[in-house]
Amino acid sequence: MAFLTDRKRATGLGSARTGTAHFWQMQLTAATLAVLLPLFVFTFGHVLGASHEAVAAYYARPFPAIVAALTIVVGFLHFRMGAQVMIEDYVHGAARRWLILAVAWVSYGAMATGLFALIRLAL
């Protein structure tokens, strides 16, 4: 081990060539959420505590439904990318790949469930 050069020790540990793109996607989703979350709270606040019929009628309108759908999609994409970074930093070995897949499945499953519930409510 003492005779290995620095380059030989670093072989296979280099960049995956996706770090910059991943960073910018995280920044984009964070900025988008900074706009969407106040809009979502503002639109959701009107129907908080209302009856099911009032909520269904409210989300049948396009603006609140679109804001809620975008918040669900962008929020879970941001969650997936953030959890992936956390797993890459702190989990090593074969468990890393399985945990990243599990987080992606949970994230996309929750996103699909949220969108399905919103569509059922709006239609």
VMD Tcl script that builds the backbone (N, CA, C; Angstrom):
set m [mol new atoms 369]
animate dup $m
set s [atomselect $m all]
$s set {name element resname resid chain x y z} {
  {N N MET 1 A 0.811 -1.190 0.000}
  {CA C MET 1 A 0.000 0.000 0.000}
  {C C MET 1 A 0.857 1.259 0.000}
  {N N ALA 2 A 2.035 1.185 0.592}
  {CA C ALA 2 A 2.892 2.355 0.680}
  {C C ALA 2 A 3.473 2.743 -0.672}
  {N N PHE 3 A 3.486 1.818 -1.640}
  {CA C PHE 3 A 4.087 2.096 -2.928}
  {C C PHE 3 A 3.095 2.625 -3.947}
  {N N LEU 4 A 1.847 2.822 -3.563}
  {CA C LEU 4 A 0.849 3.344 -4.495}
  {C C LEU 4 A 1.003 4.851 -4.648}
  {N N THR 5 A 0.862 5.303 -5.865}
  {CA C THR 5 A 0.893 6.741 -6.100}
  {C C THR 5 A -0.466 7.340 -5.736}
  {N N ASP 6 A -0.495 8.670 -5.639}
  {CA C ASP 6 A -1.755 9.348 -5.316}
  {C C ASP 6 A -2.806 9.079 -6.382}
  {N N ARG 7 A -2.378 9.056 -7.638}
  {CA C ARG 7 A -3.323 8.810 -8.721}
  {C C ARG 7 A -3.890 7.399 -8.627}
  {N N LYS 8 A -3.057 6.431 -8.299}
  {CA C LYS 8 A -3.510 5.043 -8.213}
  {C C LYS 8 A -4.488 4.862 -7.047}
  {N N ARG 9 A -4.256 5.554 -5.947}
  {CA C ARG 9 A -5.172 5.465 -4.810}
  {C C ARG 9 A -6.516 6.107 -5.143}
  {N N ALA 10 A -6.528 7.118 -5.991}
  {CA C ALA 10 A -7.762 7.840 -6.317}
  {C C ALA 10 A -8.513 7.217 -7.486}
  {N N THR 11 A -7.957 6.259 -8.172}
  {CA C THR 11 A -8.622 5.643 -9.315}
  {C C THR 11 A -9.909 4.970 -8.856}
  {N N GLY 12 A -10.979 5.298 -9.556}
  {CA C GLY 12 A -12.280 4.747 -9.209}
  {C C GLY 12 A -13.022 5.558 -8.176}
  {N N LEU 13 A -12.392 6.574 -7.610}
  {CA C LEU 13 A -13.035 7.399 -6.601}
  {C C LEU 13 A -13.333 8.797 -7.123}
  {N N GLY 14 A -13.193 8.993 -8.416}
  {CA C GLY 14 A -13.335 10.328 -8.987}
  {C C GLY 14 A -14.766 10.745 -9.203}
  {N N SER 15 A -14.901 11.814 -9.938}
  {CA C SER 15 A -16.201 12.417 -10.201}
  {C C SER 15 A -17.078 11.501 -11.034}
  {N N ALA 16 A -18.360 11.518 -10.727}
  {CA C ALA 16 A -19.329 10.775 -11.527}
  {C C ALA 16 A -19.827 11.635 -12.682}
  {N N ARG 17 A -19.293 12.832 -12.792}
  {CA C ARG 17 A -19.609 13.787 -13.849}
  {C C ARG 17 A -21.061 14.267 -13.810}
  {N N THR 18 A -21.701 14.175 -12.652}
  {CA C THR 18 A -23.073 14.655 -12.535}
  {C C THR 18 A -23.239 15.622 -11.376}
  {N N GLY 19 A -22.182 15.920 -10.658}
  {CA C GLY 19 A -22.285 16.761 -9.471}
  {C C GLY 19 A -22.761 18.166 -9.758}
  {N N THR 20 A -22.254 18.795 -10.813}
  {CA C THR 20 A -22.650 20.161 -11.127}
  {C C THR 20 A -24.103 20.216 -11.571}
  {N N ALA 21 A -24.509 19.289 -12.413}
  {CA C ALA 21 A -25.904 19.264 -12.859}
  {C C ALA 21 A -26.833 18.994 -11.681}
  {N N HIS 22 A -26.444 18.103 -10.794}
  {CA C HIS 22 A -27.247 17.804 -9.617}
  {C C HIS 22 A -27.373 19.035 -8.716}
  {N N PHE 23 A -26.264 19.756 -8.546}
  {CA C PHE 23 A -26.273 20.966 -7.739}
  {C C PHE 23 A -27.231 21.996 -8.320}
  {N N TRP 24 A -27.181 22.197 -9.631}
  {CA C TRP 24 A -28.055 23.198 -10.241}
  {C C TRP 24 A -29.513 22.771 -10.224}
  {N N GLN 25 A -29.786 21.479 -10.327}
  {CA C GLN 25 A -31.167 21.010 -10.204}
  {C C GLN 25 A -31.683 21.269 -8.792}
  {N N MET 26 A -30.858 21.043 -7.792}
  {CA C MET 26 A -31.262 21.334 -6.414}
  {C C MET 26 A -31.525 22.826 -6.221}
  {N N GLN 27 A -30.676 23.662 -6.802}
  {CA C GLN 27 A -30.876 25.099 -6.677}
  {C C GLN 27 A -32.156 25.544 -7.384}
  {N N LEU 28 A -32.417 24.964 -8.555}
  {CA C LEU 28 A -33.622 25.311 -9.310}
  {C C LEU 28 A -34.880 24.884 -8.567}
  {N N THR 29 A -34.894 23.672 -8.032}
  {CA C THR 29 A -36.078 23.230 -7.300}
  {C C THR 29 A -36.251 24.026 -6.007}
  {N N ALA 30 A -35.161 24.405 -5.357}
  {CA C ALA 30 A -35.259 25.218 -4.141}
  {C C ALA 30 A -35.839 26.591 -4.448}
  {N N ALA 31 A -35.379 27.212 -5.534}
  {CA C ALA 31 A -35.915 28.525 -5.916}
  {C C ALA 31 A -37.382 28.422 -6.329}
  {N N THR 32 A -37.727 27.349 -7.026}
  {CA C THR 32 A -39.112 27.144 -7.429}
  {C C THR 32 A -39.994 26.931 -6.211}
  {N N LEU 33 A -39.511 26.164 -5.241}
  {CA C LEU 33 A -40.280 25.956 -4.017}
  {C C LEU 33 A -40.417 27.245 -3.210}
  {N N ALA 34 A -39.424 28.120 -3.284}
  {CA C ALA 34 A -39.518 29.399 -2.582}
  {C C ALA 34 A -40.664 30.243 -3.124}
  {N N VAL 35 A -41.011 30.058 -4.380}
  {CA C VAL 35 A -42.150 30.763 -4.971}
  {C C VAL 35 A -43.442 29.981 -4.758}
  {N N LEU 36 A -43.378 28.666 -4.947}
  {CA C LEU 36 A -44.589 27.842 -4.892}
  {C C LEU 36 A -45.160 27.676 -3.488}
  {N N LEU 37 A -44.325 27.534 -2.484}
  {CA C LEU 37 A -44.845 27.281 -1.140}
  {C C LEU 37 A -45.688 28.426 -0.590}
  {N N PRO 38 A -45.293 29.693 -0.726}
  {CA C PRO 38 A -46.208 30.758 -0.295}
  {C C PRO 38 A -47.510 30.776 -1.108}
  {N N LEU 39 A -47.416 30.507 -2.400}
  {CA C LEU 39 A -48.638 30.434 -3.206}
  {C C LEU 39 A -49.534 29.291 -2.739}
  {N N PHE 40 A -48.928 28.144 -2.438}
  {CA C PHE 40 A -49.706 27.006 -1.970}
  {C C PHE 40 A -50.359 27.309 -0.627}
  {N N VAL 41 A -49.620 27.900 0.292}
  {CA C VAL 41 A -50.192 28.247 1.597}
  {C C VAL 41 A -51.320 29.254 1.427}
  {N N PHE 42 A -51.128 30.218 0.550}
  {CA C PHE 42 A -52.169 31.216 0.293}
  {C C PHE 42 A -53.418 30.575 -0.303}
  {N N THR 43 A -53.250 29.679 -1.271}
  {CA C THR 43 A -54.415 29.046 -1.894}
  {C C THR 43 A -55.038 28.008 -0.971}
  {N N PHE 44 A -54.238 27.285 -0.220}
  {CA C PHE 44 A -54.764 26.267 0.677}
  {C C PHE 44 A -55.439 26.883 1.900}
  {N N GLY 45 A -54.982 28.048 2.302}
  {CA C GLY 45 A -55.539 28.710 3.483}
  {C C GLY 45 A -57.003 29.080 3.331}
  {N N HIS 46 A -57.450 29.320 2.102}
  {CA C HIS 46 A -58.853 29.679 1.875}
  {C C HIS 46 A -59.801 28.534 2.182}
  {N N VAL 47 A -59.371 27.311 2.006}
  {CA C VAL 47 A -60.274 26.173 2.173}
  {C C VAL 47 A -59.958 25.359 3.422}
  {N N LEU 48 A -59.039 25.831 4.224}
  {CA C LEU 48 A -58.689 25.115 5.442}
  {C C LEU 48 A -59.887 25.105 6.386}
  {N N GLY 49 A -60.348 23.931 6.740}
  {CA C GLY 49 A -61.496 23.788 7.628}
  {C C GLY 49 A -62.842 23.803 6.923}
  {N N ALA 50 A -62.840 23.915 5.612}
  {CA C ALA 50 A -64.101 23.937 4.858}
  {C C ALA 50 A -64.610 22.512 4.652}
  {N N SER 51 A -65.819 22.410 4.197}
  {CA C SER 51 A -66.399 21.093 3.936}
  {C C SER 51 A -65.763 20.470 2.690}
  {N N HIS 52 A -65.987 19.167 2.536}
  {CA C HIS 52 A -65.420 18.452 1.391}
  {C C HIS 52 A -65.936 19.030 0.074}
  {N N GLU 53 A -67.204 19.389 0.028}
  {CA C GLU 53 A -67.785 19.946 -1.200}
  {C C GLU 53 A -67.147 21.291 -1.551}
  {N N ALA 54 A -66.883 22.119 -0.531}
  {CA C ALA 54 A -66.254 23.414 -0.786}
  {C C ALA 54 A -64.816 23.240 -1.279}
  {N N VAL 55 A -64.094 22.286 -0.685}
  {CA C VAL 55 A -62.714 22.031 -1.111}
  {C C VAL 55 A -62.702 21.486 -2.540}
  {N N ALA 56 A -63.613 20.564 -2.840}
  {CA C ALA 56 A -63.680 20.005 -4.193}
  {C C ALA 56 A -64.023 21.084 -5.211}
  {N N ALA 57 A -64.936 21.978 -4.860}
  {CA C ALA 57 A -65.289 23.067 -5.776}
  {C C ALA 57 A -64.118 24.035 -5.949}
  {N N TYR 58 A -63.381 24.283 -4.867}
  {CA C TYR 58 A -62.247 25.198 -4.942}
  {C C TYR 58 A -61.137 24.633 -5.821}
  {N N TYR 59 A -60.826 23.347 -5.630}
  {CA C TYR 59 A -59.756 22.744 -6.427}
  {C C TYR 59 A -60.215 22.337 -7.823}
  {N N ALA 60 A -61.476 22.510 -8.137}
  {CA C ALA 60 A -61.938 22.314 -9.510}
  {C C ALA 60 A -61.522 23.495 -10.381}
  {N N ARG 61 A -61.188 24.618 -9.751}
  {CA C ARG 61 A -60.670 25.772 -10.493}
  {C C ARG 61 A -59.219 25.501 -10.874}
  {N N PRO 62 A -58.790 26.031 -12.013}
  {CA C PRO 62 A -57.443 25.661 -12.496}
  {C C PRO 62 A -56.286 26.195 -11.656}
  {N N PHE 63 A -56.318 27.446 -11.199}
  {CA C PHE 63 A -55.153 28.019 -10.519}
  {C C PHE 63 A -54.784 27.275 -9.238}
  {N N PRO 64 A -55.720 27.048 -8.307}
  {CA C PRO 64 A -55.319 26.310 -7.092}
  {C C PRO 64 A -54.873 24.878 -7.385}
  {N N ALA 65 A -55.500 24.230 -8.357}
  {CA C ALA 65 A -55.114 22.854 -8.688}
  {C C ALA 65 A -53.711 22.807 -9.294}
  {N N ILE 66 A -53.399 23.759 -10.154}
  {CA C ILE 66 A -52.066 23.796 -10.773}
  {C C ILE 66 A -50.999 24.109 -9.730}
  {N N VAL 67 A -51.273 25.056 -8.838}
  {CA C VAL 67 A -50.307 25.390 -7.787}
  {C C VAL 67 A -50.064 24.181 -6.887}
  {N N ALA 68 A -51.132 23.496 -6.499}
  {CA C ALA 68 A -50.982 22.312 -5.644}
  {C C ALA 68 A -50.215 21.210 -6.371}
  {N N ALA 69 A -50.512 20.972 -7.642}
  {CA C ALA 69 A -49.824 19.928 -8.405}
  {C C ALA 69 A -48.342 20.257 -8.565}
  {N N LEU 70 A -48.027 21.495 -8.900}
  {CA C LEU 70 A -46.620 21.879 -9.042}
  {C C LEU 70 A -45.877 21.774 -7.714}
  {N N THR 71 A -46.540 22.127 -6.619}
  {CA C THR 71 A -45.907 22.022 -5.307}
  {C C THR 71 A -45.614 20.564 -4.965}
  {N N ILE 72 A -46.553 19.684 -5.280}
  {CA C ILE 72 A -46.340 18.257 -5.017}
  {C C ILE 72 A -45.169 17.726 -5.841}
  {N N VAL 73 A -45.165 18.023 -7.132}
  {CA C VAL 73 A -44.128 17.490 -8.028}
  {C C VAL 73 A -42.752 18.045 -7.663}
  {N N VAL 74 A -42.638 19.357 -7.553}
  {CA C VAL 74 A -41.335 19.968 -7.276}
  {C C VAL 74 A -40.861 19.617 -5.863}
  {N N GLY 75 A -41.776 19.555 -4.921}
  {CA C GLY 75 A -41.401 19.213 -3.548}
  {C C GLY 75 A -40.827 17.820 -3.448}
  {N N PHE 76 A -41.468 16.846 -4.091}
  {CA C PHE 76 A -40.946 15.477 -4.011}
  {C C PHE 76 A -39.690 15.283 -4.862}
  {N N LEU 77 A -39.538 16.029 -5.948}
  {CA C LEU 77 A -38.274 15.966 -6.685}
  {C C LEU 77 A -37.130 16.512 -5.828}
  {N N HIS 78 A -37.384 17.620 -5.152}
  {CA C HIS 78 A -36.370 18.210 -4.284}
  {C C HIS 78 A -36.039 17.256 -3.126}
  {N N PHE 79 A -37.064 16.616 -2.564}
  {CA C PHE 79 A -36.841 15.642 -1.501}
  {C C PHE 79 A -35.971 14.489 -1.995}
  {N N ARG 80 A -36.282 13.957 -3.182}
  {CA C ARG 80 A -35.524 12.824 -3.711}
  {C C ARG 80 A -34.059 13.186 -3.909}
  {N N MET 81 A -33.812 14.355 -4.497}
  {CA C MET 81 A -32.426 14.749 -4.742}
  {C C MET 81 A -31.677 15.017 -3.435}
  {N N GLY 82 A -32.330 15.646 -2.470}
  {CA C GLY 82 A -31.687 15.915 -1.185}
  {C C GLY 82 A -31.391 14.633 -0.423}
  {N N ALA 83 A -32.342 13.699 -0.434}
  {CA C ALA 83 A -32.116 12.420 0.243}
  {C C ALA 83 A -31.005 11.636 -0.449}
  {N N GLN 84 A -30.915 11.741 -1.774}
  {CA C GLN 84 A -29.848 11.054 -2.505}
  {C C GLN 84 A -28.492 11.599 -2.099}
  {N N VAL 85 A -28.376 12.906 -1.974}
  {CA C VAL 85 A -27.103 13.505 -1.554}
  {C C VAL 85 A -26.742 13.035 -0.150}
  {N N MET 86 A -27.732 13.000 0.741}
  {CA C MET 86 A -27.480 12.559 2.109}
  {C C MET 86 A -27.013 11.101 2.130}
  {N N ILE 87 A -27.670 10.256 1.343}
  {CA C ILE 87 A -27.287 8.843 1.292}
  {C C ILE 87 A -25.889 8.689 0.707}
  {N N GLU 88 A -25.590 9.431 -0.354}
  {CA C GLU 88 A -24.256 9.345 -0.957}
  {C C GLU 88 A -23.168 9.782 0.011}
  {N N ASP 89 A -23.483 10.731 0.883}
  {CA C ASP 89 A -22.482 11.217 1.835}
  {C C ASP 89 A -22.256 10.269 2.996}
  {N N TYR 90 A -23.298 9.594 3.460}
  {CA C TYR 90 A -23.197 8.875 4.727}
  {C C TYR 90 A -23.334 7.360 4.641}
  {N N VAL 91 A -23.735 6.809 3.507}
  {CA C VAL 91 A -23.905 5.365 3.390}
  {C C VAL 91 A -22.866 4.843 2.407}
  {N N HIS 92 A -22.236 3.742 2.750}
  {CA C HIS 92 A -21.202 3.172 1.900}
  {C C HIS 92 A -21.533 1.725 1.575}
  {N N GLY 93 A -20.962 1.241 0.501}
  {CA C GLY 93 A -21.143 -0.153 0.120}
  {C C GLY 93 A -22.389 -0.375 -0.715}
  {N N ALA 94 A -22.853 -1.613 -0.701}
  {CA C ALA 94 A -23.996 -1.999 -1.535}
  {C C ALA 94 A -25.294 -1.382 -1.051}
  {N N ALA 95 A -25.363 -1.028 0.217}
  {CA C ALA 95 A -26.597 -0.431 0.753}
  {C C ALA 95 A -26.893 0.915 0.115}
  {N N ARG 96 A -25.857 1.601 -0.358}
  {CA C ARG 96 A -26.050 2.922 -0.963}
  {C C ARG 96 A -26.983 2.837 -2.159}
  {N N ARG 97 A -26.722 1.921 -3.065}
  {CA C ARG 97 A -27.541 1.791 -4.279}
  {C C ARG 97 A -28.990 1.452 -3.925}
  {N N TRP 98 A -29.181 0.533 -2.985}
  {CA C TRP 98 A -30.538 0.106 -2.611}
  {C C TRP 98 A -31.296 1.223 -1.907}
  {N N LEU 99 A -30.620 1.987 -1.078}
  {CA C LEU 99 A -31.294 3.085 -0.404}
  {C C LEU 99 A -31.676 4.196 -1.375}
  {N N ILE 100 A -30.811 4.483 -2.339}
  {CA C ILE 100 A -31.137 5.497 -3.346}
  {C C ILE 100 A -32.343 5.052 -4.161}
  {N N LEU 101 A -32.377 3.779 -4.541}
  {CA C LEU 101 A -33.540 3.251 -5.268}
  {C C LEU 101 A -34.798 3.312 -4.410}
  {N N ALA 102 A -34.689 2.965 -3.146}
  {CA C ALA 102 A -35.853 2.985 -2.261}
  {C C ALA 102 A -36.387 4.405 -2.088}
  {N N VAL 103 A -35.490 5.367 -1.923}
  {CA C VAL 103 A -35.928 6.763 -1.780}
  {C C VAL 103 A -36.595 7.239 -3.065}
  {N N ALA 104 A -36.051 6.852 -4.201}
  {CA C ALA 104 A -36.668 7.252 -5.475}
  {C C ALA 104 A -38.055 6.628 -5.617}
  {N N TRP 105 A -38.189 5.354 -5.268}
  {CA C TRP 105 A -39.501 4.699 -5.359}
  {C C TRP 105 A -40.507 5.359 -4.422}
  {N N VAL 106 A -40.092 5.636 -3.204}
  {CA C VAL 106 A -40.994 6.276 -2.242}
  {C C VAL 106 A -41.377 7.672 -2.725}
  {N N SER 107 A -40.399 8.411 -3.221}
  {CA C SER 107 A -40.659 9.768 -3.686}
  {C C SER 107 A -41.619 9.788 -4.865}
  {N N TYR 108 A -41.354 8.975 -5.876}
  {CA C TYR 108 A -42.235 8.960 -7.040}
  {C C TYR 108 A -43.599 8.358 -6.705}
  {N N GLY 109 A -43.628 7.400 -5.780}
  {CA C GLY 109 A -44.909 6.838 -5.349}
  {C C GLY 109 A -45.751 7.865 -4.610}
  {N N ALA 110 A -45.122 8.628 -3.717}
  {CA C ALA 110 A -45.846 9.670 -2.994}
  {C C ALA 110 A -46.293 10.777 -3.941}
  {N N MET 111 A -45.454 11.109 -4.916}
  {CA C MET 111 A -45.821 12.115 -5.907}
  {C C MET 111 A -47.035 11.653 -6.710}
  {N N ALA 112 A -47.020 10.413 -7.155}
  {CA C ALA 112 A -48.147 9.878 -7.931}
  {C C ALA 112 A -49.407 9.812 -7.083}
  {N N THR 113 A -49.277 9.426 -5.822}
  {CA C THR 113 A -50.431 9.360 -4.929}
  {C C THR 113 A -51.018 10.748 -4.702}
  {N N GLY 114 A -50.171 11.734 -4.483}
  {CA C GLY 114 A -50.641 13.105 -4.287}
  {C C GLY 114 A -51.333 13.655 -5.522}
  {N N LEU 115 A -50.752 13.406 -6.686}
  {CA C LEU 115 A -51.379 13.876 -7.923}
  {C C LEU 115 A -52.694 13.159 -8.197}
  {N N PHE 116 A -52.740 11.856 -7.912}
  {CA C PHE 116 A -53.977 11.101 -8.088}
  {C C PHE 116 A -55.069 11.637 -7.165}
  {N N ALA 117 A -54.721 11.905 -5.908}
  {CA C ALA 117 A -55.700 12.451 -4.970}
  {C C ALA 117 A -56.176 13.828 -5.408}
  {N N LEU 118 A -55.269 14.656 -5.899}
  {CA C LEU 118 A -55.653 15.988 -6.377}
  {C C LEU 118 A -56.564 15.895 -7.594}
  {N N ILE 119 A -56.247 15.003 -8.506}
  {CA C ILE 119 A -57.095 14.832 -9.702}
  {C C ILE 119 A -58.465 14.315 -9.314}
  {N N ARG 120 A -58.515 13.354 -8.397}
  {CA C ARG 120 A -59.804 12.835 -7.924}
  {C C ARG 120 A -60.618 13.919 -7.244}
  {N N LEU 121 A -59.938 14.789 -6.502}
  {CA C LEU 121 A -60.625 15.874 -5.819}
  {C C LEU 121 A -61.109 16.929 -6.794}
  {N N ALA 122 A -60.289 17.248 -7.793}
  {CA C ALA 122 A -60.628 18.320 -8.733}
  {C C ALA 122 A -61.661 17.886 -9.769}
  {N N LEU 123 A -61.710 16.615 -10.090}
  {CA C LEU 123 A -62.653 16.176 -11.117}
  {C C LEU 123 A -63.829 15.577 -10.492}
}
mol reanalyze $m
mol bondsrecalc $m
mol representation Tube
mol addrep $m
